[in-house]
Structure formats: structure tokens, C-alpha cells
């Protein structure tokens, strides 16, 4: 018996994460608790000198926006809550990333019966289409750098390194490879039970989500390692280490 089901879906699921923030500024005034929640202000890049071609390409491809605002602990949004690093140093910059995936799929299944007359096995073969990831980034800065020095500001450059780690094209390739490793799914049912397409959909969704979460874990590891070896952007890369070495992980 051969049954056929086809469906298409596009997901808006996203993983949200933060870099461990750079700490290069000091002496900021504490926010008063009874003040209204301040608003983050976007930085209009058209008012700044042109960046390098490499940075301009990164901003466009990684969907980067820049915002400034008061200390993070005065922001009541969950997005930018952290105000200090573990050692108590104040925060000067944070990169927030949103990393999501999308795919379409169709499947065909067949039913077989074994030695147990009370059970049957359904084997579904899945075809994936439009499989990929999407991401966007927001870089928060406690203070707006001087326009003439904007693109050479140490805080900004460190946060852009975070963006490079989470927008690496290899992440999408690895995600696709992991998803395509499994195209056959098996369900065991009672002999008189009817198969519902939702049962196969659930297995496919779970598999794709697990592959996606593995990529998310890799991003988190990369972010932490970048902050560890550069002391949150304060230090340069030590000898034998580089951003490229992190991208190879």
C-alpha cells in the first residue's frame, strides 16, 4: 500500500542570543528606578563616513543594525538586560543575534507488515526544498563613537567580529548537511490505526529543529571563545589565535 502526502511550510522559528559584552567604558551615571523605560535609538549610517567595502558587505549580508541608549540595566526589555560582566566591569557593547531557519518539504510513505499481525510499519521518504537559515543582528553601544572614528572604534570592531561568527556561511552549509543526513523516517502503528500526515510532520520538524539547535550551540561556543581569548575585546588576538581559527570550528 502506497500513500502520498505533500505539504509545504515556512518557519519563523528563531534562536536569540547575546554576545558577552565588551567592557571599555566607565563612569556612567546609574539610571533612576522611577524613570520611564528609555528607548534605544538607531544609528543612521548615512550620517557617517563610508565604511570599508568588507564591513559594508557584512552589514548588508548579516542584516546588522546599530543602536545606542542608556545603560542596559535601565532598559526594561529582555533584549538588553545585562549591565555588567561577571567581574563587575560595565558594559560598552552587546551583539544580539536572531538566527532562524526555513524549509519546505514533501513526503511519500509506504506501509509494510511483519510477523506481528497486530502491528504495521510506515516508512516515509522526505524531500526537502528551500532549506536554509536567516539571521539578523543588533549591535548595542553605550556611547556613539565619534563619527570620524566610528569604523575604527574598538568596541564596534569587536562586536562586528561577533557578527562574523554568527553569519558565517559555513553555518548554513553545516545545517543543510545535517538535515539531509536523514531523509527516511519510520513509524510503528497498530494494524488498524490510520496514519496522519501530522505524525510524519512532527518527526521531520523535530529532526530539523535538532539540527538547527546544534548550529545554535556552535554559535554560542564561538561567541564565548571570542570573548575569552580577547577579554571581551580589550586585548588583541594572542599569537597562534585569530578570528579565522574560530571560524574553522
C-alpha positions in Angstrom: 0.0 0.0 0.0 1.4 3.3 -1.0 0.1 6.6 0.3 1.2 10.1 -0.8 1.1 13.3 1.2 2.6 16.6 0.2 2.9 19.8 2.3 4.9 23.0 2.4 5.9 25.0 5.4 8.0 28.0 6.1 9.1 28.5 9.7 9.7 31.7 11.6 11.4 29.9 14.5 14.5 31.8 15.7 17.2 31.4 18.3 18.0 34.6 20.1 21.4 35.1 21.8 23.7 37.7 23.1 27.4 38.2 22.9 29.2 38.5 26.3 29.5 42.3 26.2 32.6 44.3 25.7 33.7 46.5 28.6 35.6 49.6 27.7 33.6 52.4 29.2 33.5 53.6 32.8 31.8 56.3 34.9 28.3 56.1 33.5 25.5 57.5 35.7 23.2 54.9 37.2 19.6 55.0 36.0 16.9 56.1 38.4 14.3 53.3 39.0 11.3 55.6 38.7 12.3 56.8 35.2 10.3 55.6 32.3 11.9 52.9 30.2 14.3 54.6 27.8 14.1 54.0 24.1 17.0 52.6 22.1 17.9 54.9 19.2 19.0 53.5 15.8 22.2 54.9 14.4 21.7 56.3 10.9 24.7 55.0 8.9 24.1 57.6 6.2 25.3 60.3 8.5 28.7 58.5 9.0 31.7 58.3 6.7 31.7 55.3 4.4 32.9 52.0 5.9 35.3 49.7 4.2 33.8 47.5 1.5 34.3 44.4 3.7 32.3 45.9 6.6 29.6 47.3 4.3 29.1 43.8 2.8 29.0 42.3 6.2 26.4 44.8 7.4 24.2 44.0 4.4 24.5 40.3 4.4 24.2 39.8 8.1 21.3 42.3 8.4 23.1 44.4 11.0 21.6 47.5 12.7 23.3 49.7 15.3 21.5 51.2 18.3 22.6 53.4 21.2 21.0 54.1 24.5 21.4 54.3 28.3 23.0 51.6 30.5 21.4 48.3 29.8 20.1 47.9 33.3 17.9 50.9 32.6 16.3 49.1 29.7 13.4 47.1 30.8 13.3 45.0 27.7 14.6 41.4 28.0 16.6 42.1 24.9 19.4 44.1 26.5 19.2 43.3 30.2 22.8 42.5 31.1 24.5 45.6 32.6 27.8 44.2 33.9 30.2 41.4 33.1 30.9 38.7 35.6 33.9 40.7 37.0 31.7 43.7 37.5 33.0 45.8 34.6 30.4 47.9 33.0 29.1 47.1 29.5 30.0 49.1 26.5 28.6 47.0 23.7 26.5 43.9 23.0 25.6 42.0 19.9 22.2 40.4 19.8 21.6 37.8 17.0 18.4 36.3 15.8 19.1 33.1 13.9 16.2 31.2 12.2 15.6 28.5 9.7 13.1 27.8 6.9 12.3 24.8 4.7 9.7 23.2 2.5 9.2 19.5 2.3 7.1 16.8 0.7 6.9 13.1 1.7 5.7 9.8 0.4 5.2 6.8 2.6 4.6 3.1 2.3 3.1 0.6 4.8 4.5 -2.8 5.4 3.6 -5.6 7.8 5.9 -8.0 9.6 5.4 -11.2 11.6 3.2 -9.4 14.1 -0.3 -9.2 12.6 -1.3 -6.5 15.2 1.4 -4.0 14.0 2.4 -2.3 10.9 5.4 -0.2 9.9 5.2 3.1 8.0 8.3 4.3 6.1 8.3 7.9 4.9 10.8 9.3 2.5 11.1 13.1 2.7 12.3 15.6 0.2 13.5 19.0 1.4 13.3 22.2 -0.6 14.2 25.8 0.1 16.2 24.7 3.1 18.3 27.4 4.7 18.9 29.8 7.6 18.4 33.5 8.0 19.8 35.9 10.6 19.8 39.5 11.7 21.9 41.3 14.3 21.6 44.3 16.5 24.7 45.9 17.9 24.0 48.0 21.0 26.6 50.7 22.0 26.5 52.5 25.3 28.0 55.5 23.6 28.1 56.5 20.0 31.7 56.8 18.8 32.9 60.0 17.2 31.7 59.9 13.5 35.3 60.2 12.2 36.4 57.2 14.3 33.2 55.2 14.1 34.5 52.4 11.9 37.8 52.1 13.8 36.2 52.1 17.3 37.5 49.1 19.3 34.1 48.2 20.8 32.4 48.3 17.4 35.1 46.2 15.7 34.8 43.6 18.5 31.1 43.4 18.1 31.5 43.1 14.3 33.7 40.1 15.0 30.8 38.5 16.8 28.6 39.2 13.8 31.2 37.5 11.6 31.0 34.4 13.8 27.2 34.1 13.7 26.8 35.0 10.0 29.5 32.6 8.7 28.1 30.9 5.5 29.5 27.6 6.8 26.8 27.6 9.4 24.1 27.3 6.8 26.0 24.7 4.8 26.5 22.6 8.0 22.8 22.9 8.9 21.7 21.7 5.4 24.2 18.8 5.5 22.9 17.7 8.9 19.3 17.9 7.8 19.9 16.0 4.6 21.6 13.2 6.5 18.1 11.9 7.5 15.5 11.6 4.8 13.8 8.4 5.8 11.5 8.2 8.9 9.8 5.2 10.4 6.6 5.0 12.5 5.2 1.8 14.1 1.4 1.7 14.4 -1.2 -0.8 15.4 -2.6 -2.7 12.4 -5.9 -0.9 12.4 -4.6 2.6 13.1 -4.7 5.3 10.4 -1.6 7.3 9.6 -1.9 11.0 9.8 0.3 13.4 7.9 0.8 15.3 11.2 2.7 12.3 12.6 5.3 12.4 9.9 5.4 16.2 10.1 6.2 16.0 13.8 9.2 13.7 13.1 10.5 15.9 10.4 10.1 19.1 12.5 11.9 17.5 15.4 14.8 16.4 13.2 15.2 19.8 11.6 14.9 21.6 14.9 17.6 19.4 16.5 19.9 20.1 13.6 19.2 23.8 14.0 19.9 23.8 17.7 23.3 22.2 17.1 24.2 25.1 15.0 22.9 27.5 17.7 25.2 25.7 20.2 28.1 26.2 17.9 27.4 29.9 17.7 27.3 30.2 21.5 30.6 28.4 21.8 32.2 30.7 19.2 30.9 33.8 21.0 32.2 32.7 24.4 35.6 31.7 23.0 36.0 35.1 21.2 35.3 36.9 24.4 37.6 34.6 26.4 40.7 35.0 24.2 40.2 38.7 23.7 39.0 39.6 27.2 35.8 40.9 25.7 37.5 42.9 23.0 40.0 44.6 25.3 43.0 42.6 24.1 44.2 41.6 20.7 44.2 38.1 19.5 47.2 36.3 21.1 49.8 34.6 19.0 48.6 31.5 17.3 44.9 32.6 17.5 42.7 34.5 15.2 39.1 35.0 14.1 39.8 32.7 11.3 40.7 29.9 13.7 37.3 30.3 15.4 35.6 30.2 12.0 37.2 26.8 11.4 35.4 25.2 14.4 
